[in-house]
Amino acid sequence: RASGRVPEGGHQAINAFVINVSLPALALAQIPHLHFSRQLLVPVSMPWLMFTITAPALWFIGRRLCLSIGTTGALILTAGLANTSFMGVPMIEAFYGRSYMAVGLLIDQLGTYLVLSTLGLAVACLCSRSAASFGGVVCRVATFPPFIALLVALALASAHIVYPQIVSDVLQRLAATLAPMALVSVGLQLRFAALQGKLGELALGLGAKLLAAPLLLAFLYFGLVGASGHIARVTLFEAAMGPQIGGAIVATQYGLDPPLVTLMVGLGTLAAFMSLPIWWYALNFA
């Protein structure tokens, strides 16, 4: 962006590619290979719980602080969803070992991205300037390409259908574009000068994402549900990841305070690299 080699507004084309190509390809490539069991209900439930707890809390705080509906929606979509894919899975491998990476994939595919494709998109529609009716929101969710891909992938998984090698290779290559393309989009929009007027909102969003939400989920899982073991620890470790880039892309597409969204993802990712070792250490005593 600083070099001027990318046209102004170039991130919009990248965002469209991520939503219409990268995210659907990721679902189609990964979900049919996942193995399900009853003990994995705890990990899969985490993104749903985190979003349904965080969204009303941020909505209430946003109303009390007289934040715009777009800013409140931006906070919900970035603080309510964790980066359980390109950040979460490598972090699980580094801190807990390769054998727990499948747990991260389940959280990501059946939790985070399914929440984004349904509840997250509904929030984006309701908070955008062109607010849609209930029927319009349902229609947008039903026709959201990542959501359609998730349904197709689940149908293929239940039917035990195996892709031909050429189809599998194409899907893997397209899915691999998600992280670099999304990060380039964030970089093109990130302007640190925006910090001056967004410090309060940024502190609220990062405090909710990196501290408050994981703490509340730890209380629910360990205190109320009685969960234990490495799977529960990995689940909460995923909850402590930085803001999800997919949610940021959707928020930007719907015009929900793009400067705040890019600050949440850019600075939130850096902050998570410092907070995650603390969470790992604390979870060892759970």
Steps between C-alpha positions, in 0.01 A plus 500: 500500500781741587670435166188600306526191280153380595207713378294683761215273606686192377411319822138477385587259219711294744214489751262378228746224409538391863123478558406342167799274438741451792250438781277261301807309378626465858171348613482261204865397544504443878161394631461168310826378661404579861408219740215567742444364850286591802795631700559766233167671574678717757750646249238551228268680744766755602466748208121491530514573872761772459302683231162471675655634823719769346247642252228601752761630746667722239161612369398609851834676565486664157155641572613631841806665348293642210716324240368494145326184388777444244772520766306266728459252214872523422585419864261204506639348179865540605483440877233230475696273266847354559770441239477122538639421154831637376599624847326243718607176333876581488484622861339172608780309329764715670355487853311168513638288218389384156255243641263779612493686168183308398322656799595843368368417154166387644471818705583704192280329243191394698523784748662826394421500128149365548434775757640758258285366216180520706495717814793713388349579162165576664672754731679654200170540315320650799781746578570615145368827364270313261330302776299212353168355614488166683428324173786684335741393775391136470543520122852642531599230749354224281684629191831581676762298304693370807171382657399316182846340487467387864168330425642329191811390692290353784285312248812359331644402839182318605491315166873409531568638154868533411616765254699407191864599553486791256195648680669458838817671374305796358301547822815485714674761288201734506455450877867585553435850361286594803770608746729694262215668313320598821821635655576704188149645519552595865837656418354708217240646737712535815576862585651564841387863482149365568613410852453858613122484492453127567698427818192454719320270256823308433561445873141380542521257209843354584413479870189300414677276249831425672395508866131517594357240257765230568467557877122460490525188284758353739253551785219335298703198387706434812263635767151415375539222243790329677707458184859391543797363311699620203202530264336754734831687535551510122143627460557791737842565346322543166251737661792725601622548141493843339203633298396289203591638160193352332275699730705811427461447126121467532483808727699701247282380212195632685664833586515443877767750613784366277777699680408339833471156340852515355642628830328218688647235272843657448576594860291217644709239318822650635357523853386136486855382433591651838190388692478140375806371692342644817174319426687174429681528834177579689308215335762250614366547854137447399 
